[in-house]
Amino acid sequence: MAIVSATEMVNKALEGHYAIPAFNTNNLEWTKCILTAVEETKTPVMIQTSEGAAKYMGGYKLVVDMVNDLIDSMGITVPVALHLDHGTFEGAKKCIEVGYSSVMFDGSHFGIEENIEKSKEIIALAHSKGVSVECEVGGIGGVEDGVASAGELADPAECKLIADLGVDFLAAGIGNIHGKYPADWAGLNFDRLAEIKAAIGGKPMVLHGGSGIPFEQTKKAVGLGVSKININTELQLVFAAATRKYIEDGKDLEGKGYDPRKLLKPGSDAIIAKAKELCEAFEAAGKA
């Protein structure tokens, strides 16, 4: 099975009141772990790369080939979309060209007129190739791939303007942030989420910064139209913790414990376990 557009899986999630897990990947191991978790739980999935992560891995084309080859060699049977996360205008066009099945154009840092203009062009190009599109209104807090935002709340009227362009799913700032959530985080703004839902006429929405949001809040967000939840930091943290423990316990000094296949295994196992937990929490397990 080759990678597929995310439109159908996200629309099904909206109708079924669950959320597609959208896991950011950073390398071959990460991708294998994500695919292992979703195959074992029978979960449709979106595998995402930021532009920086794709560059780190060797470029967009390499990522496309890697994901397609792993789907084939691992015998993956669940639907898998390959998505560009927080893409620039040129980055989104390049990913459409080389074979990503879904792209995000993040024009939230532009004025609304420029965001509309550029979003409209990306949507037309992507849809001509059967590629799904996500756009954003209102910045997401924290820092994502070097892009910082204070996390302002999205304007429902602006959300409607972007939604009316024919975008497949919409990301909107509702108090969510990238990275670790601080102890004094106020939580998601469900009043604003409900206002956006009403304004965009039932189009699927995306929750960025999904790592660490309490499950009762993600469940409530799904009930208000969120059908895709992005996860990056949470997998990074469990990978780092498991790898740190392996080294602190001196396992890398025992026999050939320095072999990367052994050195990376605890972290990889931790990614698989956390990804499976999130598939279940978002109620997407068994929906493939």
Phi, psi and omega in degrees: 000128178273169177298150185233159172301149181273353187302311184295315183294322180288321177296321177295322178296319178299314181293325184268359177062047170223179182233138174287125173287131179242099186264127173285139177249154182236343182190187181299312182301315181302314183295317178299318181295316179299313181295322177299314183296316184286329177291318180294329181260359181055055183245127170295145189217153167246122173264127186243151166231141164284168177296321180295318180294320178297319178297318179301322183280349178120003176117162184300318183296319178299318180298316178302311181296319181298312182294315179298318181293321178292320177303317181289309186290331180270356180065039183289130183251348182275155178294133180232123172254144176252117193239140171271125182262133179051051183283146169282172179300311181288323179297318179297317179297319181295318181294322175299320183294320188266354172122008170299145182264356180203144179222149168251129167256117180260096177256020187293339180274354174272166168296159186299326181295315179290323177300315179298313183300312183287321178299318181300318181293316179296318180299315181296315181295313182297313183294332177292341180251006181075024182258136179278156186227137171242137174234167185230143173230129181081123185293151174265136184297164177084201183234129178233113178054040177086356180259118184259149176213147178279352176081040180295156178282138181289146177276120181304325180294321177291323177301319179297321180299318179287318180300322182292348177286346181101017177300147184281324175206150191239132172262133181219139179289123179226033181096000179280154180224159173274152178084200181287139176278131179288162182298331183262018179301135185282347182094174180289147179266094185287334175297316179291322178299317179296322178295320179293317178304314180295324184288327187262006171068036174085013177288145180299145179241161184241135175256107175278162179064041184286346182292119174091356175288129180306142186298330178294331177283319178296322180297318178295321178296320178299321178295341179257015172111358176287126185234004178212128179237126183272134180228125175221298185304319185299320178289324178297320183293317181289326176297313182296318182296317181291322179292318178300316181297319179302316182285317180296330177279359177076015182296331180289347180261357180265121180056233177257041180296346177281347178303126184303333178293331176271320182298322183270352185296314180302318178295320179295317177299323180293322177297314180301313182297316181292319179297319178296319178301318182288324175302318178291316183296324179276001178060030177265344179300136180082002183266000181287000000 
